[in-house]
Amino acid sequence: MPSDFSVRALVILLLFSISVLIFHRYDGLQITLPLLSKNENFGFGSLSNNNVISNVVEQDGVPSVTCQLMEPSGYNYCGLSIELGENPKIGRDLSVFNAIELNIDIQAPTENTRVRFSFRNFNASYSDPDDFVSLKFNSIKYAPNSLNGSIKVPLNAFQVESWWLEEYTIGFDDAQLDLSNIPFVEIVTDDMKAVGTYVITVRNATLSGELISEQDLLKIILLVWLIVIILLITLQHNKLKTVSTTDPLTGLINRRGLEEWVSNNLPSFSIGAPLTMFYFDLDDFKKINDSFGHLVGDELLCRFSEKISSTIGSLPLSAHKYVFSRLSGDEFSLVLKGLNAQQIESLAKEIFHALKKRISLSSSTVNISLSLGIASSDQSASTFSSLMSRADSAMYYAKKSGKNQFKIFDENVSKDILFRKKVAEKVRTALKKNEFTLNFMPIYQASDLTIYGAEVLLRAGSESLKNIGPDIFIPIAEEFNIIKDIDLWVIENTFKLIDANRVYIQQNPLMFGINISSVELHNNYFPKEISKLLHKYKIPPEWIEMEITETSLIEADELSITVLNDIRNLGIRLSLDDFGTGYTAFNQLMRYPVACLKIDKSFVDDLTSTNESRKTMIKAILSIAKAYRLATVAEGIENIEQYKYVSERGCDMVQGYLFSKPLDWVSLTLLLAEPKEKRMALIQTNSTSHGSIRD
């Protein structure tokens, strides 16, 4: 869209163009040259041959010449000369004029006596200053008395006299009308044939023309339009480029702008100072948004960017070029040129020191914790993407090591990157070769330990992934964008198993809980893919429950809510796994179409400790779930006391090693065949030998 400035400029230019054309059309750009004007200091003289006596008289600025023809023999002429220059070589350029208005009277002994009006042009190629006849005759002939007044003659009606062309043997190029150097003008009789008195009076001889022709004016206007449009397009392009490379919230450059800056400043392998990238990620930024709202979160991002900018500005870095950028969300990048190892570490420490102070917002003050990764360019990191990949990996390493710290890319980080790349490749190979297997973690009704369902767990059966569990290869699969393939593999193979054991499952109802990755929340095709598989294997959707982790909702947006609703509309139940770890505000639960909350194992583990806050949290979760009519599952039950505590406080379901470890399908069917009384008896027997957990 054009800017308001561009629209105003075009409107002004349009009005100006129309005004200039109207002004020109009404002779606003007209020029004139009166050949009789005293202001021009033109001189008047008479012209005649030997048979004629002539005399020039000027009265009130009107010149006239009186001629007396004494002998009619031969060619006789008489007239008036208007001298435009003192030197026959140097005249006036009249080519800018296009017409002349003439008002000439002639008194003669014969009727309809004609006069010849000539512009005499000097040109060195054919003119001799000592021979006035050699000056070109650009002439018209007419009978003035037949017109009764003025006549306006276009200058292109003048012609070069043919006798002159023949006399001086003029070539084609010089035989054309030429008014570029006129030293004088002649008004003479055309062949005086009768004896008597001839009087020529020149009342007006005014040249007229335009400073510029309408055609040329249109060309200039079009040229101005072209220049203005190019300027406006350039301005608009620069403005759009600025907008496209600027973060609208903080005013910092964005990722695109950073990439341009880095690409322009990366040194060659042999010359130039290296670039160092600081990659910031705010720890637990989701807490701020959930606790105070997105407006406060946005304000915090602005205050953070100002804090870092002021910290950098207060340091002696004037000799170093640098740029500070907001990449996305709560991720920022600072790139500097020419820092040495000591300066890099010193700057990192200074940044963390500056962030120790709480940041004041409009409604509160908050602490900021961040994970920082640092990497410098070299021959192995000579592009923007490779430099950012290193800094990102170092940041990931810092976050994995406990957050609120910085990590400089080194051999350990490099090994970690190589390890993750190898694992990613092994995962791809295992998927292609179908080397994964499914295990099932039973879920029990808390009241009577009836098996309600089973959580589907992925296990690697390949030798290459031996001793590499899902806790390792799943995050790597997400990082390398393999997780969608894993999700579909698990879903389809679960459906295949259900289809192969359909009769058994109908006789022994079982809910299958399938974990899905957070990336699927931004995949609007995911519900359609599930629908296709449901129809392909004819799976009743009420047999399936999809589990999403609470932390996956950190980046949840309207698309995520739409995806979840589309899954629920298929008839599939949704469960929120690891609840309590993602700091989701309880009032936000209404936004998510979930039917069940799974209490994270970390809360259950602390039930036997003196950590009262964990017990309070479990009670709060159970209370909120009841208020929202959500089912609850306590994960990680490993002893009788934990089971009794959650079941007595209304938890609907339990799972954990107290009851069973993950099983293959055959083992699960054997477990299903056991009478539930056996499990209840085991619980009752064990409960007599253990104490209880008190609130």
Secondary structure, 3 states (H helix, E strand, C coil): CCCHHHHHHHHHHHHHHHHHHHHHHCCCCEEEEECCCHHHCCEEEEEECCCEEEEEEEECCEEEEEEEECCCCCCCCEEEEEECCCECCECECCCCEEEEEEEEEEECCCCCCCEEEEEEECCCCCCECCEHHHCEEEEEEECHHHCCCCEEEEHHHCEECHHHHHHCCCCCHHHCCCCCCECEEEEEECCCCCCEEEEEEEEEEEEEEECCCHHHHHHHHHHHHHHHHHHHHHHHHHHHHHHHCECCCCCCECHHHHHHHHHHHCCCCCCCCCEEEEEEEECCHHHHHHHHCHHHHHHHHHHHHHHHHHHHHCCCCCCCCEEEEEEECCEEEEEEECCCHHHHHHHHHHHHHHCCCCEECCCCEECCCEEEEEEECECCECCHHHHHHHHHHHHHHHHHCCCCEEEECCHHHHHHHHHHHHHHHHHHHHHHCCCEEEEEEEEEECCCCCEEEEEEEEEECCHHHCCCCHHHHHHHHHHCCCHHHHHHHHHHHHHHHHHHCHHHHHHCCCEEEEECCHHHHHCCCHHHHHHHHHHHHCCCHHHEEEEEEHHHHHHCCHHHHHHHHHHHHCCCEEEEEEECCCCCCHHHHHHCCCCEEEECHHHHHHHHCCCHHHHHHHHHHHHHHHHCCCEEEECCCCCHHHHHHHHHCCCCEECCCCCCCCECHHHHHHHHHCCHHHHHHHHHHHHCCCCCCCC
